[in-house]
Structure formats: structure tokens, C-alpha cells
């Protein structure tokens, strides 16, 4: 199954400029954030990309185990870039096991596709990742991987994984040519695992700024608030994530209750296994009048959440480089962030565009909420600070960093052919 990118994205290079780099992007499955990034890359006249999907999960209606519900994304995820689906020949297909992705078509695609580089987004815990690496090395095709890993601490706390991950991840990093790090915290971890600094390129963000702003502009703050039954001038805190234990939504709910700011509202967007517990806690804390639990919100409605809110909070204990943070900030929302969200700490200018607090410290989170929500001038100052900060964010920085990473990987292959390390 294939589809081609619209002709307007197939821009010729300018006279005197280098040839377009033909890049294969390998993705495990169809992800909304990935599709937005691929559309942005496809618009760059320096690049000629083709995305190869190992699975069509995400493009079709199906059960999302982390949302704990069946979903169908309501916006097109396969438009704006060239893509192909390589059949998964796994005996037990799925995204939760090493041999869940086995796509033998990758071998001939990589060896015979004439690509200047291969960029892998699958993660290393799939058989198809290693097949791709072997195919690329057999033809001396430069290999890049994108990573958001900021810690070797596994999400489930497994002691075995904690011992093995530094060894495995370090070997993976040293096997490939260039690491595209999702944040400075990712670079810091890679350096600690032995990846040479000259083979790391920090990618500013996975966000397509212009696309997001255009989507947000379609919504009216007043209309969205009317749908929620929230007054136009009430301060609103937004949580937008899957309701999983490691996202710690109960921390925010309890802190909101403790802050007890008159007239303030908490809006929770997301679904998952903790929803029933969250709803029960709302009843126990007698917050039914001031808390809105929306459940799963589809893509087309997401920008409206941010447009109608005033403050965004992410209390996660494990969340490497979540894109909800730049989404919120590009929408003009200050962000209160747990200090465990390592990949986004550098985005928060404390007291200017948001605050950082110790993960799990609901009392400290309540203090911050009360300080911000009970003082309109403080909240407005934070909003102004976010807007000033995000003015300097440019999608072109993401593209320039991506092209730089590709060129570094290509140069490394050329140097190795000349006997250079």
C-alpha cells in the first residue's frame, strides 16, 4: 500500500544548491505527532522523504491499551508525505513484543532503494529495527535514530530492566551513526552511555508550529467554555494525557482541592485505567461542580482545549519529552511541570513562563496553583512570558537540525571509507 505526497511539497532545489537528500523514515506504526512531523519534513526542499510503516495500527480503528478504549483518529494521518506499508510477517504481530514487528521487505527496500540515509523511529526493541540496521550497514547507508530517552529508569520499575537498559542503549547508540536527541536531557543521557558528542544532534522540538497555530485559531474560547459549562472569566487548569498511574492525575486533583481557589475549574482530557478512580475521588472531595472529566478527546478537538484553558499542568513521574508541553506553550498557556519530566524542564523559565515542582509533592503543587489562580495579574504575567518565549521557536530550526544530522551521518560514512574513525 503506498501513497504519494502532494506535488506542492516536491519542490526542486534552488540552482547551485546541493541535491535533495533521499531519506527513508522507518516508523513502527501511525502516530498523529509523527504524521505532523513528516508533513513538515516533506515540505523542506532539501529533503526527499519516504516513510515506511511496519504496522498500520493507528490508521485504523482499534483498541488503544493505554487509553483503555477503542479509538479512531478523526483527522487524516497519511496525507502530505510519501509513505508505504511493509507487510508484517510476525507470527504474533503487535507492538508489545520484540518479534511483534517482523517486516522482511525492509531488507530489499533499504538495500535497493538508493537512499542517502535511513532515519529510524521504531525504537530498538523490535526485530525489524535490527533487520534495518543490518540492511543499512550491508550497503553503507548512514543510520540515524530519533530518541526521547532521558533516563535508564524503566517505567515499570523493573530491576532487571534497570540493569540491562544502560548496556543495551549504549550499544545501540554506538551502533548507529547519528543520534537525533529530542532534548538536551536526551543528549546528556547519551553522553553518559558513551555516545560521542559529535555524533549527537539535538532536535529543538517535534512540533510543527505553524500547523498547530493554524489549528488553534479555528476555535473560540467562549464557545468551548460554554460546552464545558464554565464561565467566560473563570480560571481554568488543564490536564491533557492518558489516565495512567505514571501520569499522576490524582496528584493534580488533590492539589487542586487543597488550593481551593474560589471560582476555579479543573478540566481533565483523556481516558485510561485510572478514570474510574479519578471520578470517585472527585465525588469524595466534593468537586463535581468545579471539575470536568472529558474522557478521550479526538485530534480535531484538541486545540480547542488549550484555547479555552489558562494554565497547563503535567505531574508525570515518567514522561521523557511530551509534546503536550510545547502544544500548551504555543497556545499561550503557562506550564506547571513535575521535575521528573526531564526532557521539558529546559522549556520552563520558572516564574516567567511557568513553574517546576518536585514530583509527587501535591502540597507544593497546591501552593503554586493557589498563587497563580487567585491572582489574575500573576496569571496574565505568566501568559505574557510564555508568548514572548515561544516567539523565538521556529519550525525552520527543527528542519535545519534534521538536515544537519543527516549530513553528519553521511559524512561519517564517507570518512569511515577513507579510514577515518
Backbone torsions as a table, in degrees:
resi	resn	phi	psi	omega
1	UNK	NA	127.7	-179.2
2	UNK	-137.1	159.7	173.2
3	UNK	-148.2	149.9	-177.3
4	UNK	-111.4	151.4	179.7
5	UNK	-70.1	144.7	177.5
6	UNK	-55.8	148.9	-172.5
7	UNK	-60.8	-28.0	-177.1
8	UNK	-66.5	-19.9	178.6
9	UNK	-86.2	-12.6	-179.4
10	UNK	-88.2	66.9	-175.2
11	UNK	-83.1	136.6	177.0
12	UNK	-72.9	152.8	176.0
13	UNK	-72.6	152.9	179.9
14	UNK	-72.1	152.5	178.8
15	UNK	-55.4	134.5	178.5
16	UNK	87.2	-8.1	-179.8
17	UNK	-88.0	159.9	-179.7
18	UNK	-66.6	161.7	177.8
19	UNK	-62.2	155.9	176.6
20	UNK	-68.6	140.2	179.2
21	UNK	-83.9	124.3	179.0
22	UNK	-88.7	115.2	-170.9
23	UNK	-124.6	130.2	172.8
24	UNK	-95.1	126.0	176.5
25	UNK	-107.2	121.0	-179.5
26	UNK	-100.1	122.8	-179.4
27	UNK	-123.4	141.3	-179.6
28	UNK	-67.4	-42.3	-178.5
29	UNK	-158.9	-179.1	-174.8
30	UNK	-87.3	119.8	-176.8
31	UNK	-126.9	134.0	-178.7
32	UNK	-54.4	-46.5	-179.2
33	UNK	-63.4	-37.8	178.1
34	UNK	-62.9	-44.2	-178.7
35	UNK	-61.0	-40.5	178.2
36	UNK	-61.9	-42.7	178.0
37	UNK	-66.9	-37.9	179.7
38	UNK	-65.8	-38.4	177.5
39	UNK	-61.9	-39.8	179.4
40	UNK	-65.2	-45.7	178.7
41	UNK	-61.4	-37.7	-178.3
42	UNK	-66.8	-20.5	-179.9
43	UNK	-84.3	-9.2	-177.9
44	UNK	-81.1	122.2	-178.1
45	UNK	-66.0	-10.9	178.8
46	UNK	-85.0	-10.7	-172.1
47	UNK	-123.1	145.3	171.3
48	UNK	-127.3	98.0	-171.9
49	UNK	-104.0	150.4	169.0
50	UNK	-133.9	128.4	179.7
51	UNK	-97.4	129.8	176.4
52	UNK	-112.1	118.3	179.3
53	UNK	-95.3	132.7	176.3
54	UNK	-83.9	-17.9	179.5
55	UNK	-151.4	150.3	177.1
56	UNK	-97.4	13.3	175.1
57	UNK	-58.1	132.3	-177.1
58	UNK	104.9	-28.9	177.3
59	UNK	-88.3	-14.8	-177.4
60	UNK	-122.4	156.9	177.9
61	UNK	-63.6	134.7	-179.6
62	UNK	-173.3	170.8	-179.1
63	UNK	-77.7	126.7	172.0
64	UNK	-99.8	110.3	-174.9
65	UNK	-62.7	-28.9	-179.1
66	UNK	-80.2	-32.0	171.7
67	UNK	-78.2	-19.0	-178.1
68	UNK	60.7	33.6	178.2
69	UNK	-156.3	161.6	176.9
70	UNK	-83.3	132.5	-177.6
71	UNK	-131.6	157.2	171.6
72	UNK	-140.4	113.2	179.5
73	UNK	-61.3	139.8	-172.8
74	UNK	-102.8	15.2	173.0
75	UNK	-127.7	149.1	-179.2
76	UNK	-65.3	128.6	-178.3
77	UNK	-107.7	-3.2	-175.0
78	UNK	-121.2	28.3	178.7
79	UNK	-114.2	148.0	174.8
80	UNK	96.1	2.3	177.7
81	UNK	-158.4	158.7	178.9
82	UNK	-81.3	135.3	-178.3
83	UNK	-147.3	162.0	175.6
84	UNK	-144.6	153.3	175.6
85	UNK	-112.2	122.5	177.8
86	UNK	-97.4	121.3	-175.6
87	UNK	-54.1	135.9	177.5
88	UNK	-88.9	114.9	-176.5
89	UNK	-96.6	13.9	179.7
90	UNK	-61.0	141.7	175.9
91	UNK	-69.7	-27.4	179.0
92	UNK	-133.0	75.1	-174.6
93	UNK	-64.0	146.6	178.6
94	UNK	161.5	165.2	-176.0
95	UNK	-98.4	7.1	-175.6
96	UNK	-108.5	9.9	-177.7
97	UNK	-144.8	155.1	-176.1
98	UNK	-58.3	-48.3	-179.0
99	UNK	-90.5	17.0	176.2
100	UNK	-71.9	-22.6	174.4
101	UNK	-120.6	111.8	175.1
102	UNK	-136.6	101.6	-173.7
103	UNK	-118.2	83.9	-175.1
104	UNK	-61.4	-20.4	178.2
105	UNK	-64.0	-16.0	177.8
106	UNK	-62.5	-33.1	-176.6
107	UNK	-58.6	-53.1	-178.3
108	UNK	-73.5	-34.0	179.6
109	UNK	-62.0	-44.9	-178.0
110	UNK	-73.5	-41.7	-177.1
111	UNK	-72.4	-30.6	-174.4
112	UNK	-113.0	2.6	-173.5
113	UNK	-83.8	-8.6	179.5
114	UNK	66.7	34.5	-178.2
115	UNK	-84.2	144.0	175.5
116	UNK	-78.8	-24.7	-179.7
117	UNK	-163.2	159.7	174.1
118	UNK	-123.7	130.1	-179.8
119	UNK	-113.7	119.5	-172.0
120	UNK	-107.0	125.8	178.8
121	UNK	-111.6	4.3	-171.8
122	UNK	-74.9	-23.0	-165.8
123	UNK	85.4	157.9	-171.1
124	UNK	-88.3	-2.7	-175.3
125	UNK	-92.3	36.0	175.2
126	UNK	-135.1	145.3	178.5
127	UNK	-60.5	-35.1	-178.1
128	UNK	-66.4	-27.5	175.2
129	UNK	-60.8	-49.3	-176.2
130	UNK	-71.3	-31.7	173.9
131	UNK	-62.8	-41.9	179.6
132	UNK	-65.0	-41.3	178.7
133	UNK	-62.2	-45.4	179.2
134	UNK	-62.5	-43.4	179.8
135	UNK	-62.9	-42.8	-179.3
136	UNK	-66.3	-43.6	-179.8
137	UNK	-66.2	-32.9	179.8
138	UNK	-66.8	-22.3	179.2
139	UNK	-114.5	10.1	-179.6
140	UNK	55.6	41.7	174.1
141	UNK	-90.7	125.9	-179.1
142	UNK	-58.6	141.3	-177.8
143	UNK	-116.2	126.5	172.6
144	UNK	-120.9	147.0	170.6
145	UNK	-127.7	149.0	174.7
146	UNK	-101.0	133.4	-177.4
147	UNK	-137.8	143.4	172.1
148	UNK	-118.4	15.4	-179.1
149	UNK	-68.7	122.7	180.0
150	UNK	-114.9	-6.4	-178.8
151	UNK	-153.9	154.6	175.2
152	UNK	-92.0	1.7	177.4
153	UNK	-74.7	117.8	180.0
154	UNK	-70.0	151.4	-177.5
155	UNK	-62.9	-34.1	-177.3
156	UNK	-88.3	0.7	176.6
157	UNK	76.2	10.1	-178.1
158	UNK	-61.0	127.2	179.7
159	UNK	-69.6	-34.0	178.4
160	UNK	-64.8	-46.1	178.5
161	UNK	-62.8	-37.2	-179.4
162	UNK	-63.2	-35.2	178.2
163	UNK	-75.4	-37.3	-173.8
164	UNK	-82.6	-33.1	-171.3
165	UNK	-59.7	-43.9	179.5
166	UNK	-59.0	-40.0	179.7
167	UNK	-66.5	-48.9	-177.2
168	UNK	-66.3	-47.6	-177.1
169	UNK	-64.3	-38.8	176.7
170	UNK	-61.6	-41.5	178.0
171	UNK	-65.5	-39.8	178.2
172	UNK	-61.3	-48.7	-178.4
173	UNK	-59.8	-40.2	-177.9
174	UNK	-77.4	-16.0	179.2
175	UNK	-77.4	-35.1	-176.3
176	UNK	-88.0	175.6	-175.6
177	UNK	-91.0	-43.5	-178.4
178	UNK	-141.2	137.3	174.5
179	UNK	-100.7	125.1	173.7
180	UNK	-94.8	102.0	-173.2
181	UNK	-87.1	131.5	-177.0
182	UNK	-72.9	-9.3	178.3
183	UNK	-169.7	166.3	175.3
184	UNK	-58.1	-30.4	179.1
185	UNK	-66.5	-33.5	175.8
186	UNK	-67.1	-42.9	177.5
187	UNK	-60.4	-42.5	-179.3
188	UNK	-60.4	-42.4	178.2
189	UNK	-65.6	-44.1	-178.9
190	UNK	-61.3	-40.8	177.7
191	UNK	-61.9	-39.7	-179.4
192	UNK	-67.6	-20.8	-179.7
193	UNK	-96.5	5.2	173.6
194	UNK	100.3	7.1	177.8
195	UNK	-77.1	124.9	179.7
196	UNK	-62.2	139.6	-176.0
197	UNK	-60.0	-34.9	-177.4
198	UNK	-69.6	-9.6	179.0
199	UNK	-106.8	18.5	177.3
200	UNK	-121.2	133.4	173.3
201	UNK	-125.9	122.3	178.2
202	UNK	-81.3	124.5	178.1
203	UNK	-93.2	122.2	-171.9
204	UNK	-55.1	-41.9	-178.9
205	UNK	-169.7	154.5	174.4
206	UNK	-88.8	8.9	-175.0
207	UNK	-87.9	138.0	168.7
208	UNK	-92.7	93.0	-170.7
209	UNK	-56.6	-49.0	-175.5
210	UNK	-65.0	-40.7	178.6
211	UNK	-62.5	-43.5	-178.6
212	UNK	-65.1	-44.4	-179.2
213	UNK	-63.3	-39.8	178.4
214	UNK	-63.5	-39.0	179.1
215	UNK	-68.3	-40.1	-179.2
216	UNK	-66.0	-34.3	-177.3
217	UNK	-64.9	-15.5	-178.5
218	UNK	-76.4	-11.1	-174.5
219	UNK	-106.6	149.0	173.9
220	UNK	-108.3	126.5	-178.3
221	UNK	-54.3	-46.0	-177.4
222	UNK	-61.5	-42.8	-176.7
223	UNK	-65.7	-43.8	-179.8
224	UNK	-63.1	-41.8	-179.7
225	UNK	-65.6	-34.9	176.5
226	UNK	-63.1	-37.7	177.5
227	UNK	-63.8	-32.8	179.7
228	UNK	-83.2	-14.1	-174.1
229	UNK	72.0	38.2	-178.4
230	UNK	-118.1	132.3	179.3
231	UNK	-59.0	152.5	-174.8
232	UNK	-63.3	-31.3	-174.7
233	UNK	-102.7	7.9	-178.7
234	UNK	-78.1	140.6	174.4
235	UNK	-72.2	132.9	-174.4
236	UNK	-125.2	126.6	174.7
237	UNK	-98.8	136.4	-178.7
238	UNK	-117.3	133.7	167.5
239	UNK	-119.3	126.5	-178.7
240	UNK	-134.8	102.1	-177.8
241	UNK	-173.9	168.4	174.0
242	UNK	-67.9	142.4	-177.3
243	UNK	-85.3	75.0	-179.8
244	UNK	-114.3	153.2	-178.0
245	UNK	-54.5	-39.5	-175.8
246	UNK	-73.5	-11.8	173.4
247	UNK	-83.0	-16.5	175.2
248	UNK	53.8	48.4	178.6
249	UNK	-63.5	-28.1	179.5
250	UNK	-65.4	-30.8	176.0
251	UNK	-58.3	-45.5	-178.5
252	UNK	-67.4	-43.1	-179.7
253	UNK	-59.7	-45.5	-178.8
254	UNK	-68.5	-36.4	177.3
255	UNK	-67.6	-39.1	178.1
256	UNK	-62.1	-42.2	178.2
257	UNK	-63.8	-41.4	-178.5
258	UNK	-68.6	-35.9	179.2
259	UNK	-65.2	-37.9	173.9
260	UNK	48.5	51.4	178.9
261	UNK	-82.3	118.6	-178.9
262	UNK	-57.8	132.1	176.4
263	UNK	82.2	-2.8	-179.4
264	UNK	-84.9	153.5	180.0
265	UNK	-128.9	150.3	173.0
266	UNK	-117.3	125.8	177.6
267	UNK	-112.7	123.7	-179.4
268	UNK	-111.8	116.2	178.3
269	UNK	-110.8	120.9	179.9
270	UNK	145.8	164.2	177.7
271	UNK	-136.3	168.4	-179.6
272	UNK	154.2	-177.6	-173.7
273	UNK	-65.1	-18.6	-179.8
274	UNK	-92.1	4.6	-175.8
275	UNK	-61.9	-46.7	-178.0
276	UNK	-60.7	-40.8	179.0
277	UNK	-64.8	-39.4	179.1
278	UNK	-64.8	-44.3	179.7
279	UNK	-64.0	-38.7	178.2
280	UNK	-65.2	-39.9	179.3
281	UNK	-66.2	-37.0	176.7
282	UNK	-59.0	-44.0	178.9
283	UNK	-65.9	-44.7	-177.5
284	UNK	-63.1	-35.6	-178.9
285	UNK	-87.1	-0.9	179.6
286	UNK	56.9	49.4	-178.2
287	UNK	-111.4	14.2	-174.4
288	UNK	-57.4	-30.9	-178.5
289	UNK	-76.4	-21.4	-173.7
290	UNK	-117.9	4.2	178.7
291	UNK	-122.2	134.0	176.4
292	UNK	-119.0	116.7	175.2
293	UNK	-103.1	108.0	-171.0
294	UNK	-84.8	-21.2	-172.4
295	UNK	77.4	-162.9	-179.0
296	UNK	-63.3	130.5	177.1
297	UNK	-117.7	123.9	-175.2
298	UNK	-77.3	169.2	-171.3
299	UNK	-54.7	-44.1	-174.1
300	UNK	-64.4	-22.0	-177.2
301	UNK	-99.1	-12.8	-174.5
302	UNK	-57.1	-46.9	-177.9
303	UNK	-58.4	-30.7	179.9
304	UNK	-65.1	-29.1	177.3
305	UNK	-59.9	-48.1	-177.8
306	UNK	-68.5	-37.8	-178.7
307	UNK	-60.7	-34.2	-174.4
308	UNK	-91.9	-7.8	-176.9
309	UNK	-96.7	173.7	179.1
310	UNK	-120.8	-23.6	-173.0
311	UNK	-150.8	138.6	-180.0
312	UNK	-115.1	136.7	179.8
313	UNK	-128.0	132.4	175.6
314	UNK	-129.0	103.2	-174.6
315	UNK	-95.0	19.4	-170.8
316	UNK	-57.5	149.3	171.4
317	UNK	-97.5	-15.1	177.4
318	UNK	-146.7	112.2	-176.6
319	UNK	-170.4	86.2	-167.9
320	UNK	-56.5	-64.5	-177.5
321	UNK	-138.6	63.1	-173.9
322	UNK	-65.4	133.7	-178.9
323	UNK	-78.6	-9.6	175.6
324	UNK	-63.3	-24.8	180.0
325	UNK	-68.5	-55.0	175.5
326	UNK	-64.2	-30.2	175.0
327	UNK	-58.4	-49.0	-179.5
328	UNK	-62.3	-45.1	-175.3
329	UNK	-70.3	-36.0	175.4
330	UNK	-68.4	-19.5	176.6
331	UNK	-90.0	1.5	177.2
332	UNK	89.2	16.0	-178.2
333	UNK	-98.7	129.4	168.2
334	UNK	-64.0	153.8	-175.6
335	UNK	-125.2	130.5	169.7
336	UNK	-102.7	122.6	-167.9
337	UNK	-126.4	136.0	171.0
338	UNK	-65.9	144.0	-179.2
339	UNK	-73.3	0.4	175.2
340	UNK	-87.2	-9.2	178.9
341	UNK	-87.2	72.1	-167.4
342	UNK	-59.8	-37.1	-174.7
343	UNK	-72.5	-8.6	-179.4
344	UNK	-120.1	0.2	-178.2
345	UNK	-59.4	-35.7	-178.4
346	UNK	-67.7	-14.1	179.7
347	UNK	-81.9	-19.9	-173.8
348	UNK	-94.9	116.0	173.0
349	UNK	-93.2	98.5	-169.6
350	UNK	-56.8	127.5	-178.8
351	UNK	84.6	-10.8	-179.3
352	UNK	-110.1	-50.1	-179.6
353	UNK	-122.3	5.5	179.7
354	UNK	159.0	-161.0	-179.8
355	UNK	-145.5	155.2	174.2
356	UNK	-119.9	137.9	-179.9
357	UNK	-135.1	160.5	-178.8
358	UNK	-67.1	128.3	-178.6
359	UNK	-54.9	131.9	178.2
360	UNK	88.2	-7.8	-178.2
361	UNK	-89.9	81.6	-177.6
362	UNK	-64.2	-30.0	179.1
363	UNK	-64.7	-44.3	178.8
364	UNK	-67.3	-39.1	177.3
365	UNK	-61.9	-39.9	178.8
366	UNK	-63.0	-39.5	178.4
367	UNK	-60.9	-43.6	-179.2
368	UNK	-66.2	-44.9	179.6
369	UNK	-58.5	-45.2	-178.9
370	UNK	-63.8	-41.8	-179.8
371	UNK	-62.0	-42.3	-175.4
372	UNK	-80.4	-47.7	-172.6
373	UNK	-73.4	-26.4	-178.0
374	UNK	-89.2	-1.6	-178.0
375	UNK	-129.4	95.7	-177.7
376	UNK	-56.2	-35.6	-179.3
377	UNK	-68.6	-36.8	176.3
378	UNK	-63.5	-47.1	179.2
379	UNK	-61.1	-44.2	179.5
380	UNK	-64.5	-36.0	177.8
381	UNK	-63.5	-42.1	177.7
382	UNK	-63.9	-40.2	178.5
383	UNK	-62.5	-42.4	177.7
384	UNK	-63.2	-39.5	178.9
385	UNK	-64.0	-40.5	177.3
386	UNK	-62.6	-46.6	-178.5
387	UNK	-61.1	-42.2	177.6
388	UNK	-62.6	-43.7	-177.6
389	UNK	-63.1	-42.4	-174.1
390	UNK	-80.4	-10.1	174.9
391	UNK	-61.3	-30.9	-177.3
392	UNK	-81.8	-9.2	178.9
393	UNK	-77.7	130.8	-179.6
394	UNK	-134.4	137.8	175.7
395	UNK	-63.2	-28.3	-179.9
396	UNK	-63.0	-28.3	177.6
397	UNK	-65.5	-40.7	176.8
398	UNK	-61.7	-44.6	-179.0
399	UNK	-66.0	-43.9	-179.9
400	UNK	-61.9	-41.1	179.5
401	UNK	-66.3	-37.8	179.1
402	UNK	-65.2	-44.9	178.8
403	UNK	-64.6	-40.6	177.5
404	UNK	-59.5	-43.0	179.2
405	UNK	-61.7	-42.8	179.0
406	UNK	-63.2	-44.2	180.0
407	UNK	-64.8	-38.7	177.2
408	UNK	-62.4	-42.6	-179.9
409	UNK	-65.1	-41.2	178.7
410	UNK	-65.3	-40.5	179.8
411	UNK	-65.3	-36.5	179.7
412	UNK	-63.3	-40.9	178.1
413	UNK	-64.8	-41.0	179.1
414	UNK	-63.7	-43.1	-179.1
415	UNK	-65.9	-39.4	179.8
416	UNK	-64.4	-30.0	177.1
417	UNK	-70.1	-20.6	178.6
418	UNK	-97.8	7.8	178.8
419	UNK	86.7	7.8	179.0
420	UNK	-83.7	150.3	-179.3
421	UNK	-71.1	NA	NA
